[in-house]
Structures are given as C-alpha cells and as structure tokens.
C-alpha cells in the first residue's frame, strides 16, 4: 500500500479546495506536479506546495496531517482508496463521493456527504448543518453510502436525502430529515425539535424527539423485520464501530402528513 502525505505547514488564512487531493487524481502525477496543483480557482488560489509539505508515493492512500475549518471539499469525488485527515475540515467533505473511505479526525463543516453515492465516511468529531443535504441547485442530497458521526449533528440533516445511511452517536439538531425522500438517519442519543418537516419517505430512528410536529400520526408499537435487517447491515458495515442493535419493537410515528406522509420516525426507547 502506497501512501502520499500532506503535512499542513501552518493554519490556512483562506478557504482552500482540496477536491484534487484524492488517490485517483494523484496516481499519475509526480511530486512536483502535485505541488503545483491549485487549491481553488482564480489568480489568488494557493498551490498545494505552498500549503503542505508533500512526501511519499502516490497510491491508494492520502494522509492529510493537521486540519482546519478552511479546508473545503476534502475527499470530494472520492472513487476508491482512502483519505485520512488528522483534524477538522470545512464544508462539502465527501461531496459526490462514490467509493472508498474518508476518515476525519475532528469536526466536519456543513453539507458533509452532499450528493455522495457510496463509500464510507467516519467523522470522529461532530458534523455541521445539512449533513447529507442538498445545497442550492442540487436536486437531492445524499444518494448512497454510509456516514458515521461520533459526536453531534447540526440542523436539517438529510435535507432532500434520497438514499444511504447516517448513524450518529450524538444528537441530531433541529429539523432533521427535512424534505427527505429516502434513506435512514439513526441516532443513539435523540432528535432535536421538529424532525421530519415535509418528510416524504425515509426513516428516522432514535430514542427520543424533543418536540414533534403535529402532522405526524402515532401508529403505536410495531415490530418490522426491516429493523433486524438494518441492524445486521450496520453491524457488518461498521464492525466494532456499530451501535447497539435495534430493539425488536419500536413506536412508529408516520408522516409528514403535510405531504404524502410515507416517512416514519421510529422511537426505540
């Protein structure tokens, strides 16, 4: 396994676009070519060699030592291999990701995994607003893949999410699952106020909700087979990082009845 290392020289003072720093885009380049890659657009864009000390051999692993909220698009477009970041990152990490693994050693900014179609993202800190969400101009948010958040999640996670799974050990912020059309949001801690506004399809799973929208209907306790299938899938995908298996019986809240109302919030406590 070949590893290419990018050691951050100093905290950046401007937004940087790191979408070029993924294995498939670096595989055929020399270290000199990599050092000349622009990390943004326009005349003011900094070059990779201005920001990082670069060492190693291009291959299937990219390691970024250090981190900053100004490092945007980390792992964006990742289509195989691994990107490891030693600290926090900015917005749009894992955007459009199709395969491979992105591991972030600190917090992640807004729109994590937007339009991601596959792969695995592990954030060892918390995630900002619109995790798996659609940004302006996008038809959908997350389209597939698996995301694990060790901390909390900001507001409006899963905005127009279509497929995929997001698991958070911490709490989701307000309006999780906003306009969601498919996929799963799973929290071990609970949801903030008013989850699922205009939820069309998809599943929100957690032990509690701070405040429920009046357009959700209480369907009582159910024991769907899909919970066992989901627990088994997550256990196989995340291994020792997987949350405790879901209980056999959960309380179902159906909605959002302000739209087609085919989504659900499943309360595990």
C-alpha positions as CSV (number, residue, x, y, z in Angstrom):
1,X,0.0,0.0,0.0
2,X,1.5,3.4,-1.1
3,X,0.8,6.5,0.9
4,X,1.1,10.1,0.0
5,X,1.3,12.5,2.9
6,X,0.3,16.2,3.1
7,X,1.6,17.9,6.2
8,X,-0.1,21.3,6.8
9,X,2.7,23.9,7.3
10,X,0.5,26.5,9.1
11,X,-3.1,27.2,9.7
12,X,-4.5,28.5,6.4
13,X,-5.8,32.0,6.1
14,X,-8.2,31.5,3.2
15,X,-10.6,28.9,2.0
16,X,-8.9,26.0,0.2
17,X,-10.5,23.5,-2.2
18,X,-8.9,20.1,-1.5
19,X,-11.0,18.1,-4.1
20,X,-7.9,17.4,-6.1
21,X,-6.2,15.5,-3.3
22,X,-7.7,12.1,-3.8
23,X,-5.9,8.9,-4.9
24,X,-7.3,8.6,-8.4
25,X,-6.4,12.2,-9.3
26,X,-2.9,12.0,-7.9
27,X,-1.9,8.5,-9.1
28,X,-0.2,9.5,-12.3
29,X,1.4,12.7,-11.1
30,X,5.0,13.4,-9.8
31,X,5.5,15.1,-6.5
32,X,6.5,18.3,-8.4
33,X,3.2,18.2,-10.4
34,X,1.3,17.6,-7.2
35,X,3.0,20.6,-5.5
36,X,1.8,22.8,-8.4
37,X,-1.9,21.8,-8.1
38,X,-4.1,24.8,-7.4
39,X,-6.3,24.6,-4.3
40,X,-9.1,26.8,-5.6
41,X,-9.8,29.0,-8.6
42,X,-8.6,32.4,-9.7
43,X,-5.4,34.2,-9.6
44,X,-5.3,34.2,-5.7
45,X,-5.6,30.4,-5.5
46,X,-2.8,28.8,-3.4
47,X,-0.8,25.8,-4.7
48,X,-0.6,22.5,-2.8
49,X,3.1,23.1,-2.3
50,X,2.5,26.5,-0.7
51,X,0.3,24.9,1.9
52,X,1.7,21.4,2.5
53,X,4.9,19.6,2.8
54,X,4.4,16.7,0.5
55,X,6.1,13.3,0.8
56,X,5.6,9.7,-0.1
57,X,4.4,7.9,-3.2
58,X,1.0,8.3,-4.9
59,X,-1.1,5.2,-4.4
60,X,-4.3,4.2,-2.7
61,X,-4.0,6.3,0.5
62,X,-3.8,10.0,1.1
63,X,-3.0,11.3,4.6
64,X,-3.5,14.9,5.5
65,X,-1.8,15.8,8.7
66,X,-3.4,18.6,10.6
67,X,-6.8,20.2,9.8
68,X,-8.7,23.4,9.6
69,X,-12.3,24.6,9.1
70,X,-11.0,26.3,6.0
71,X,-10.2,23.0,4.2
72,X,-13.2,22.6,2.0
73,X,-14.1,19.7,-0.3
74,X,-11.9,17.2,1.5
75,X,-12.5,13.8,-0.2
76,X,-15.0,15.2,-2.6
77,X,-15.4,12.9,-5.6
78,X,-13.5,10.1,-3.9
79,X,-13.9,7.0,-6.1
80,X,-11.7,4.5,-4.3
81,X,-8.9,4.2,-1.8
82,X,-8.6,6.1,1.5
83,X,-8.3,9.7,2.6
84,X,-7.3,10.2,6.2
85,X,-7.4,13.7,7.8
86,X,-5.8,14.4,11.2
87,X,-8.1,17.2,12.3
88,X,-11.2,19.2,11.5
89,X,-12.3,20.1,7.9
90,X,-14.6,22.6,6.4
91,X,-17.7,22.3,4.2
92,X,-18.6,19.8,1.5
93,X,-16.3,17.0,2.7
94,X,-17.1,13.8,0.8
95,X,-19.3,15.6,-1.7
96,X,-20.1,13.4,-4.7
97,X,-18.1,10.5,-3.1
98,X,-18.7,7.2,-4.9
99,X,-16.5,4.7,-3.2
100,X,-13.6,4.3,-0.7
101,X,-13.2,5.6,2.8
102,X,-12.9,9.2,4.2
103,X,-11.9,9.5,7.9
104,X,-11.9,12.9,9.6
105,X,-10.1,13.2,12.9
106,X,-12.1,16.3,14.1
107,X,-15.3,18.1,13.3
108,X,-16.7,18.5,9.8
109,X,-18.4,21.5,8.3
110,X,-21.7,21.9,6.5
111,X,-23.0,19.7,3.7
112,X,-20.9,16.7,4.6
113,X,-21.7,13.9,2.1
114,X,-23.9,16.0,-0.1
115,X,-24.6,14.0,-3.3
116,X,-22.5,11.1,-2.1
117,X,-23.4,7.9,-3.9
118,X,-21.3,5.4,-2.0
119,X,-18.3,4.7,0.2
120,X,-17.9,5.2,4.0
121,X,-17.3,8.5,5.9
122,X,-16.2,8.4,9.6
123,X,-16.2,11.7,11.5
124,X,-14.6,11.4,14.9
125,X,-16.0,14.8,16.0
126,X,-19.3,16.5,15.2
127,X,-20.8,17.5,11.9
128,X,-22.3,20.8,10.8
129,X,-25.7,21.7,9.3
130,X,-27.1,20.0,6.3
131,X,-25.3,16.7,6.7
132,X,-26.2,14.6,3.7
133,X,-28.3,17.6,2.5
134,X,-28.9,19.3,-0.8
135,X,-27.2,22.6,-1.3
136,X,-28.8,25.3,-3.6
137,X,-29.1,23.9,-7.1
138,X,-28.9,20.3,-6.1
139,X,-32.0,18.1,-6.8
140,X,-31.1,15.7,-4.0
141,X,-28.8,15.4,-1.1
142,X,-27.1,12.2,-0.2
143,X,-27.7,9.4,-2.7
144,X,-26.0,6.5,-1.0
145,X,-23.1,5.3,1.1
146,X,-22.7,5.2,4.9
147,X,-21.8,8.0,7.3
148,X,-20.8,7.6,10.9
149,X,-20.6,10.6,13.3
150,X,-19.0,10.1,16.7
151,X,-20.4,13.4,18.0
152,X,-23.5,15.6,17.4
153,X,-25.0,16.7,14.1
154,X,-26.2,20.2,13.2
155,X,-29.6,21.3,11.9
156,X,-31.5,20.0,8.8
157,X,-29.5,16.8,8.4
158,X,-30.8,14.7,5.4
159,X,-32.2,17.7,3.6
160,X,-33.7,16.1,0.4
161,X,-31.7,13.0,1.1
162,X,-32.6,10.1,-1.3
163,X,-30.6,7.1,-0.2
164,X,-27.9,6.0,2.2
165,X,-27.5,5.7,6.0
166,X,-26.3,8.2,8.6
167,X,-25.5,7.0,12.1
168,X,-24.7,9.4,14.9
169,X,-23.7,8.5,18.4
170,X,-24.7,12.1,19.4
171,X,-27.8,14.1,18.8
172,X,-29.3,15.5,15.6
173,X,-30.2,19.2,15.6
174,X,-33.5,20.7,14.7
175,X,-35.5,19.7,11.6
176,X,-33.5,16.5,10.8
177,X,-34.9,14.7,7.7
178,X,-36.2,17.9,6.2
179,X,-37.9,17.2,2.8
180,X,-36.2,13.8,2.9
181,X,-37.2,11.4,0.1
182,X,-35.4,8.3,1.2
183,X,-32.6,6.9,3.3
184,X,-32.1,6.5,7.1
185,X,-31.0,8.8,9.9
186,X,-30.1,6.9,13.1
187,X,-29.1,8.5,16.4
188,X,-28.2,6.8,19.6
189,X,-29.0,9.9,21.6
190,X,-32.1,11.6,20.1
191,X,-33.5,14.1,17.8
192,X,-33.8,17.9,18.4
193,X,-37.1,19.8,17.8
194,X,-39.4,19.2,14.9
195,X,-37.7,16.4,12.9
196,X,-39.1,15.4,9.5
197,X,-40.7,18.6,8.1
198,X,-42.2,17.7,4.7
199,X,-40.7,14.2,5.1
200,X,-41.9,12.3,2.0
201,X,-40.2,8.9,2.5
202,X,-37.3,7.6,4.6
203,X,-36.7,6.6,8.2
204,X,-35.6,8.4,11.3
205,X,-34.5,6.2,14.2
206,X,-33.7,7.3,17.7
207,X,-34.7,7.0,21.4
208,X,-36.5,10.4,21.7
209,X,-37.7,13.6,20.0
210,X,-37.5,17.0,21.7
211,X,-40.7,18.3,20.0
212,X,-42.8,16.6,17.4
213,X,-44.6,18.2,14.5
214,X,-48.4,18.0,14.8
215,X,-48.5,16.5,11.3
216,X,-47.1,13.1,12.5
217,X,-49.5,10.3,13.5
218,X,-48.8,7.9,16.3
219,X,-49.2,4.4,15.0
220,X,-48.3,2.6,18.2
221,X,-45.7,-0.1,18.6
222,X,-44.6,-2.2,15.7
223,X,-42.0,-5.0,15.1
224,X,-40.9,-4.7,11.5
225,X,-38.5,-7.2,10.1
226,X,-36.6,-4.4,8.4
227,X,-35.1,-3.3,11.8
228,X,-33.3,-6.7,12.1
229,X,-32.1,-6.4,8.5
230,X,-30.8,-2.8,9.1
231,X,-29.1,-3.8,12.4
232,X,-27.3,-6.7,10.6
233,X,-26.3,-4.4,7.7
234,X,-24.8,-1.8,10.0
235,X,-23.0,-4.4,12.1
236,X,-21.4,-5.8,9.0
237,X,-20.6,-2.4,7.6
238,X,-19.2,-0.7,10.7
239,X,-17.9,-3.7,12.6
240,X,-16.8,-2.7,16.2
241,X,-18.0,0.9,15.5
242,X,-21.6,-0.1,15.0
243,X,-24.2,1.0,17.5
244,X,-26.1,-1.5,19.6
245,X,-28.7,-3.5,17.7
246,X,-32.2,-2.0,17.4
247,X,-34.9,-3.5,19.6
248,X,-37.4,-5.8,18.1
249,X,-40.3,-3.4,18.9
250,X,-40.4,0.3,18.3
251,X,-43.0,3.1,18.4
252,X,-43.9,4.4,14.9
253,X,-44.8,8.0,14.1
254,X,-45.9,8.3,10.5
255,X,-45.6,11.5,8.4
256,X,-45.2,14.1,7.4
257,X,-48.9,14.3,6.6
258,X,-48.4,17.8,5.3
259,X,-47.1,16.0,2.2
260,X,-47.5,12.4,1.0
261,X,-46.7,11.2,4.5
262,X,-44.9,7.9,3.7
263,X,-42.0,8.6,6.0
264,X,-41.5,7.4,9.6
265,X,-39.9,8.3,12.9
266,X,-39.2,5.1,14.9
267,X,-38.7,5.6,18.6
268,X,-36.6,3.0,20.2
269,X,-37.0,3.9,23.9
